[in-house]
Amino acid sequence: MQIPIEVLPYLVLGACTGVYGILVGAGGGIILAPALMIIFGVEPAIAAGTSLALVAVNSVSGTIAYKATGYIDSRSGILFAVAAIPGSIIAPIMLDMVATNLFKLLFGILLILLAVLIGLKPNYREIENPNEFADQHFDVGRSKIPLPSWLQIGVVDRHIQTSNGQRFFFRFSEPLTIGLNLVLGFVSSFFGTGGGFLRTPVLVSFFGFPVQIAVATSIFALSVYSIVGSVIHGYLGNVDWYPAFVWCGIGLIMGGQLGARLLEVVKGVWILRILLLVVVLMGVQLLLQAINPELFSLLEFK
């Protein structure tokens, strides 16, 4: 089958986003929504709806791949998804009330704040070699990872053993993480990002999740509530089904499978560094475009 030349940019965007989005647990929306606005000149509401629909495709694809690796914390993923559903329904309805430049300005500020968060709080708690766990004598339910006092509300312990023999012991405040996802449900559907780009670094830096577990669990939660938000966006006419959804979606499926496999070999610190770099670039571009809408007009594919 010969691919029409005019859809190649969408296919390439989808493939690259699929690899990156799954690798950092962001579902790809953090690239797709800004790229559709900056490169293709898509209106914010359409960019958000199309991006979220693609995030749903990518996250479902990634969840299937992650299920085989054993990195998903199923209980947390279900709780996160249920908490995020109300906001994912409300956000698309409110999107039409926001002006284009204001949307881009808010999106840019959000990305820059995320970059600052990652830069100032880059610590993550993970042990990549199972033998290191044996040396530290961790027991299920008695994790020795210290938590700040304000994070010790409703603390639960987790023990995850992956298909390749890695063991992760960690503890976190379940009520606070659920509260976080109440907010992320709205943010994800409003901006079309899926919310994983915020959830992953917060789970890692503040709640002590191992990077791989945070990424896989975030993708699992996304696969549930992004579908709900996408249905609402589609009903409101906010999804560009062709060519953006179809061809980016094909690329996302291919790239997503590769990204999930790379997670097993890429160090957690490099995952966060990649996330930081792309977030800064996209945030700056959106801020500049909000201030000067014509700044990137020459780069747009019409």
C-alpha positions in Angstrom: 0.0 0.0 0.0 1.4 3.4 -1.0 1.1 6.0 1.7 0.0 9.5 0.5 2.9 12.0 0.8 0.6 14.5 2.6 0.0 12.2 5.6 3.7 11.3 6.2 4.2 14.1 8.7 1.3 12.7 10.8 2.7 9.2 10.6 6.2 10.3 11.6 4.8 12.4 14.5 2.7 9.4 15.7 5.7 7.0 15.5 8.1 9.2 17.4 5.4 10.1 19.9 4.6 6.5 20.5 8.1 5.6 21.5 8.6 8.7 23.6 5.2 8.7 25.2 5.3 5.2 26.4 8.9 5.5 27.6 8.1 8.4 29.9 4.6 7.3 30.9 2.9 10.3 29.3 0.8 8.5 26.7 2.2 10.9 24.1 -0.2 13.7 24.6 2.5 16.0 25.9 4.0 16.0 22.4 0.8 15.5 20.3 -1.3 18.4 21.6 1.4 21.1 21.3 2.7 19.7 18.0 -0.7 19.8 16.4 -1.0 23.4 17.4 2.5 24.5 16.6 3.3 22.5 13.5 -0.1 21.9 11.9 -1.9 25.0 13.1 -4.8 23.1 14.6 -7.2 25.0 16.9 -6.8 24.2 20.6 -10.1 22.4 21.1 -9.5 20.2 18.1 -5.9 19.6 19.2 -6.9 18.7 22.7 -9.7 16.3 21.5 -7.6 14.6 18.8 -4.6 14.3 21.1 -6.6 12.7 23.9 -8.2 10.3 21.4 -4.7 9.3 20.3 -3.5 9.1 23.9 -6.3 6.5 24.4 -5.0 4.4 21.5 -1.4 4.7 22.7 -2.2 3.9 26.3 -4.3 0.9 25.5 -1.4 -0.4 23.3 1.1 0.3 26.0 -1.0 -1.4 28.7 -1.1 -4.5 26.6 2.7 -4.5 26.4 3.2 -3.6 30.0 0.9 -6.3 31.2 3.4 -8.9 30.0 6.3 -7.2 31.8 4.6 -7.1 35.2 5.4 -3.5 35.9 1.8 -2.4 36.5 0.5 -1.8 40.0 -3.0 -2.8 39.2 -4.7 -1.6 42.4 -3.2 1.9 42.1 -4.0 2.1 38.4 -7.7 1.3 38.9 -8.0 3.8 41.8 -6.2 6.5 39.7 -8.5 5.9 36.7 -11.7 6.0 38.7 -10.7 9.2 40.4 -9.8 10.9 37.1 -13.1 10.1 35.3 -15.2 13.0 36.6 -12.7 15.7 35.5 -12.2 14.0 32.1 -16.0 14.4 31.5 -16.2 18.1 32.7 -13.1 19.5 30.9 -14.2 19.2 27.2 -17.4 21.0 28.0 -15.5 23.9 29.5 -12.9 24.1 26.8 -14.9 26.2 24.4 -15.0 29.0 27.0 -11.3 29.6 26.8 -9.7 31.8 24.1 -7.0 30.3 21.8 -4.1 32.4 23.0 -5.1 32.0 26.7 -5.2 28.2 26.2 -1.7 28.2 24.7 -0.4 30.5 27.5 -1.9 28.2 30.2 -0.5 25.2 28.5 3.0 26.7 28.2 3.0 27.8 31.9 1.9 24.3 32.9 4.8 22.7 31.0 7.3 25.1 32.4 6.1 24.5 36.0 6.4 20.8 35.3 10.0 21.3 34.1 10.8 23.2 37.3 9.3 20.4 39.3 11.4 17.8 37.7 14.5 20.0 37.8 14.2 20.9 41.5 13.1 17.4 42.7 14.8 14.9 40.4 15.2 12.2 43.0 13.7 8.8 42.4 13.7 5.6 44.5 14.4 2.5 42.5 16.7 -0.5 42.6 17.5 -1.7 39.1 19.5 -4.8 40.2 17.4 -7.3 42.1 20.6 -8.4 44.0 20.8 -5.0 45.6 17.4 -5.6 47.2 18.8 -8.7 48.9 21.6 -6.7 50.4 19.1 -4.2 52.0 16.8 -6.9 53.5 13.5 -5.3 52.5 10.4 -7.2 53.7 6.9 -6.9 52.2 5.0 -4.3 54.3 8.1 -3.0 56.0 9.7 -0.7 53.4 12.6 1.3 54.8 12.1 4.1 52.3 11.5 7.3 54.5 8.5 9.5 53.7 8.0 13.1 54.8 5.5 13.5 57.6 3.0 15.3 55.3 3.0 12.2 53.0 2.2 9.7 55.7 -1.6 9.9 55.4 -3.1 6.5 54.7 0.3 5.0 53.8 0.2 1.6 52.1 3.0 -0.7 51.1 3.5 -2.3 47.7 5.6 -5.3 46.5 5.8 -5.7 42.8 7.7 -8.5 41.1 8.2 -8.2 37.4 8.3 -11.0 34.8 12.1 -10.7 34.5 12.6 -11.1 38.3 13.0 -7.5 39.4 11.4 -6.8 42.8 10.2 -3.4 43.9 9.2 -2.5 47.5 7.8 1.0 48.0 5.3 2.8 50.2 3.1 5.9 49.5 0.0 7.8 50.7 -2.9 6.3 48.8 -5.5 9.0 49.6 -3.1 11.8 48.4 -2.4 10.0 45.2 -6.1 9.5 44.6 -6.6 13.3 45.2 -3.9 14.0 42.7 -5.7 12.1 40.1 -9.0 13.9 40.7 -7.1 17.0 39.4 -5.3 15.2 36.6 -8.5 13.9 35.2 -9.6 17.5 34.4 -6.1 18.6 33.2 -5.7 15.6 30.9 -9.0 16.1 29.1 -8.7 19.9 29.0 -5.3 20.0 27.4 -5.5 16.6 25.7 -2.3 15.4 27.3 -3.6 12.4 29.3 -2.1 13.7 32.5 0.7 11.1 32.7 3.3 13.8 32.1 2.4 15.2 35.5 1.5 12.0 37.3 4.8 10.2 36.5 7.3 12.7 38.0 5.0 13.4 41.0 4.6 9.8 41.8 8.4 9.3 41.5 9.6 12.5 43.2 7.0 12.9 46.0 5.4 9.6 46.6 8.4 7.3 46.2 7.2 5.2 43.2 10.0 3.4 41.3 10.2 5.0 37.8 9.2 1.9 35.9 6.2 1.2 38.1 5.1 4.8 37.9 5.3 4.8 34.1 3.5 1.5 33.6 0.8 2.2 36.2 0.2 5.7 34.7 -0.3 4.2 31.2 -2.7 1.7 32.6 -4.8 4.4 34.3 -4.7 6.5 31.1 -6.1 3.6 29.1 -9.3 3.9 31.1 -10.1 7.6 31.7 -8.6 8.8 28.4 -11.3 6.8 26.6 -14.0 8.4 28.6 -12.6 11.9 27.8 -12.2 11.0 24.1 -15.9 10.0 23.8 -16.9 13.4 25.2 -14.6 15.3 22.9 -15.8 13.2 19.9 -19.4 14.0 20.8 -18.6 17.7 20.9 -16.8 17.5 17.5 -13.4 18.1 18.9 -11.6 15.2 17.1 -9.9 15.5 13.7 -10.5 11.9 12.6 -8.7 12.2 9.3 -5.9 12.6 8.6 -4.6 13.4 12.2 -6.2 10.6 14.2 -5.9 7.8 11.6 -2.3 8.3 10.6 -0.9 9.5 14.0 -2.7 6.5 15.5 -1.0 4.1 13.2 2.3 5.6 14.1 1.5 5.5 17.8 0.7 1.8 17.8 4.0 0.9 16.1 6.0 3.3 18.3 4.2 2.3 21.5 5.2 -1.3 21.3 8.9 -0.4 20.8 8.8 2.2 23.7 7.4 -0.4 26.1 10.3 -2.8 25.3 12.9 0.0 25.7 11.7 0.7 29.2 13.3 -2.6 30.4 16.7 -1.4 29.3 16.7 2.4 29.7 17.7 3.7 33.1 15.1 5.6 35.1 17.3 8.7 35.3 17.5 9.0 31.5 13.7 8.6 31.3 13.3 11.7 33.4 16.0 13.7 31.6 14.2 13.0 28.3 10.9 14.1 29.8 12.5 17.3 31.2 14.1 18.3 27.8 10.9 17.9 25.7 8.7 19.6 28.3 10.9 22.7 28.3 11.0 22.9 24.5 7.3 22.6 24.1 6.5 25.0 27.0 8.7 27.7 25.6 7.3 27.3 22.1 3.7 27.6 23.4 4.4 30.6 25.5 6.1 32.4 22.6 3.2 31.5 20.3 0.7 32.8 22.8 2.5 36.1 22.9 3.1 36.3 19.1 0.6 34.0 17.3 2.5 34.5 13.9 5.8 33.3 15.3 5.5 29.7 14.1 3.2 30.2 11.2 6.0 29.4 8.7 6.4 26.0 10.3 2.8 24.9 10.0 1.7 22.2 7.5 -1.4 23.6 5.8 
